[in-house]
Amino acid sequence: MAVTLSKKLDIPAVHLDQLQHLPGTDWQPRPEAEFAASMMRRFVASSGLSKATIRA
């Protein structure tokens, strides 16, 4: 659903795990400031729930 909505809105679809955790690690969390900075972009977020969230 996030991918479909992101295409319709022409903004990226992002899985929250991609923002919360450092790439190439065994689920190591990002520093809080880095995670907060990533949340300042416009994107459609996908979570394990059956909803998508729009962040504008």
N, C-alpha and C positions, 0 to 999 in steps of 0.2 A: 504494500500500500504506500509506503514512504517513497519508493522509487517512482511509482505512477504519479503521485502528487507532486513530487519534485520536478518531474518533466512538465507537468501542466503549469507549474508556477515558474519554471525556468530557474530553479535554484537547486543546489546540491542536496542529495540525500545522504545523511550521515548516521551511522550506527553509533549509539552512545558509547559503546565499548571502545570504539576507535578514538574517541576524545578523552575518555577517562583513563585509558591505559597506554603505556609506552609501547610503540611497535617493537616487535622482535624480542619481547620479554615474556616471562611466564606470568602475565596479568599484573605486572608491576604498575601501580598507580602513577599517574603524572603528578608533578608538584601542583599544589592547589592553585597557585597563581597562573600557571600555564594552562590548566584546565579552565579556569575562569576566563582567561583571555580568549580561549577557543570558543567560548559561548557567546562572544560578542558579534559573531558573524550571522548572516541570515542563512538558515538551512531548515530542512524538514528532518526531524529526528525520528529514528526508529528505535523502539524498545521491545522488550519481551512481552509487553502488553498488547492488547488488540486495538491500539489507537496510534495515531500519528499526531505529532505536535508541531505547530508552526511557530518558529521563533523569528520575529521581525525586528 
